Amino acid sequence: MSFELHEECGVFGIWGDADAAQKAYWGTFSLQHRGQESGGLAVLDHGTLSVDKGMGLFQDAVPVKNRRGEAAIGHVRYSTTGESAEVNAQPLLMHTRFGPLALAHNGNLVNHESLRRELEHEGAIFQGTSDSEVLAHLLARSRQKEFQDALMEASQSLKGGFAFVLLTSDGLYGIRDPRGIRPLVLGRTHEGAWVLASETCALDMIDAVWVRDVKPGELICISSRGMESTMFHESEGQNACAFEVIYFSRPDSQLEGQSMHLKRRLLGQKLAEEAPAQADVVVGVPDSSLPAAMGYAEESGIPFDFGLVKNRYIARTFIAPKAEMRSQGVQLKLSAVTEVVEGKRVVLIDDSLVRGTTSRHIIRLLRRAGAREVHMRIASPPYLEPCHYGIDTSRAGELAARNLTVKELAEMVGADSLAFLSPEGLLGALGPQGWCLACFGKGYPVPIEEDVHAQ
């Protein structure tokens, strides 16, 4: 079991550009932070659809080469459903009665178990264990004559948090779940090509501009006819994932028109208002917590400094298959700057506390470097429930804040004091639109099947 929150997945699609294959490569590459387990690229070239994919980082799974094609989709993956195996790497390529189809998915289908049992009972043969494959079999089962109609029908059976991009010889398609839990944005290049992506940073990478976010329950079809929008499901109200702001999205991305960097600074400011500390320096855990640390310093008047340094050439700790290897990875990943923290009272800002193992190690690092006191402040509420919508967190029994009081948590991680941002403070920073706060114990917006809830 890993020590951190796991990224979800990243999807990218482009249609109608002579350099679509190259732009899809770099657009997907910019989403590497969303998944380091596997990656792939599907390219449409004069009616022929081909896929390159493999395990590991995107640049290793899909080596740079001169690809030609007028449309393409890309994917980076961290598995939340389905084992870590090349058969589950995406995009998935299938041959259907509609012609060749490539599919890439971010999120998790909470009804995938029941759908899979139903499809297998009808004779479907699954190649892998990923829930993404369910959509392909629903498409195959449909009696609709046109692909878009079949996709509309199949999408109505899906429940959970999801964003799909699909590529056929006739068009590029994108769908977003009716609650808008998982992100998907629509953009356009200066040459007029249409783009779909998990984050706006992917648009920036290829010099495309953000047009708008795909609406909850919306199906986007991009083809020779242009861009067409249809609602496959009535919107059930917005419940965007709060952790996109807190942790997952790149700080230069925007979600629902909101800057991730500025929102994280506001989280830090709210945290300083709610949980002040007597200290000499504010230190953030790199990289996602640095904006919150800056905000805390601005509001509190305590100087901010870089007291922790991240080794950017160490593989992600959660990929290591054995516990002792993951532990070593955490130790190699960060180091303390003695000159910044020695003899100081340190406010340590982190974006979340899930199991507490990483927090305990970081506080040990600071004390070894001479920190006199360490006051830990978390820029989100206590993490109380597993996510079933596309973030891989441990079972409920392994979530530290679910089992311990705040005082006990402080003792466990070795902090002189510990405080979390309140749910009210979080919502005050995030803004008035609807958010999914299920992991903070505020209820699941999409009901969870019993066999999934028990896992």
Secondary structure as UniProt FT lines:
FT   STRAND          9..15
FT   HELIX           20..29
FT   TURN            30..31
FT   HELIX           32..34
FT   STRAND          38..45
FT   TURN            46..47
FT   STRAND          48..55
FT   HELIX           58..61
FT   STRAND          71..77
FT   HELIX           86..88
FT   STRAND          92..96
FT   TURN            97..98
FT   STRAND          99..109
FT   TURN            110..111
FT   HELIX           112..121
FT   TURN            122..123
FT   TURN            131..132
FT   HELIX           133..141
FT   HELIX           147..155
FT   TURN            156..157
FT   STRAND          160..168
FT   STRAND          172..176
FT   TURN            178..179
FT   STRAND          185..189
FT   TURN            190..191
FT   STRAND          194..197
FT   HELIX           200..205
FT   TURN            206..207
FT   STRAND          208..213
FT   TURN            216..217
FT   STRAND          218..223
FT   TURN            224..225
FT   STRAND          226..231
FT   STRAND          240..241
FT   HELIX           242..243
FT   HELIX           244..248
FT   TURN            251..252
FT   STRAND          254..255
FT   TURN            256..257
FT   STRAND          258..259
FT   HELIX           260..274
FT   STRAND          281..284
FT   TURN            286..289
FT   HELIX           290..300
FT   STRAND          308..310
FT   TURN            312..313
FT   HELIX           317..319
FT   HELIX           323..333
FT   STRAND          334..336
FT   HELIX           338..341
FT   TURN            342..343
FT   STRAND          345..350
FT   HELIX           357..368
FT   TURN            369..370
FT   STRAND          373..378
FT   HELIX           396..398
FT   HELIX           400..403
FT   HELIX           406..413
FT   STRAND          417..420
FT   HELIX           423..430
FT   STRAND          435..436
FT   HELIX           438..440
FT   HELIX           450..453
//
